[in-house]
Amino acid sequence: MTDELYMRQALNEAQEAYNQGEIPVGAVIVWNNRIIARAHNLTETLHDVTAHAEMQAITAAANIMGGKYLKDCTLYVTLEPCIMCAGALGWSQISRIVYGAADPKRGYSTFSPNALHPKTEVVSGVLADEALNLMQSFFAERRK
């Protein structure tokens, strides 16, 4: 299985968020080559600023894993995690994070590059153009 394959699944989640009027960020968590959690932003739906795709996916994956640590798991997310999500991912000790588009305005790497667990591997830029295009389309529609 490739990073692109799983990122496409995250992009499907982002499209679902887009369709629901949510900022189009999607995430999946993979363990043993199997998707164990799928999520997208739900901040508008739940009236909850913490309902980011990553936070939803962490909770779902922890329930499947039977514990709070996500060792040996990979998060695929369409947008670079924010500081809040990076902190939660750090506490989860997730092994790997693969994200699409960078977020220079709110991404963790700009404001808190050490938020993740020291052993977490990060891969950026996977299908970044597709993730960015979806985000730009969403905001272009909102600004009309």
Salt bridges, closest charged atoms under 4 A:
ASP3 OD2 - ARG96 NH2 2.83
GLU13 OE1 - HIS40 ND1 2.88
GLU121 OE1 - ARG96 NE 3.51
GLU130 OE1 - ARG8 NH1 2.75
GLU141 OE1 - ARG142 NH1 3.62
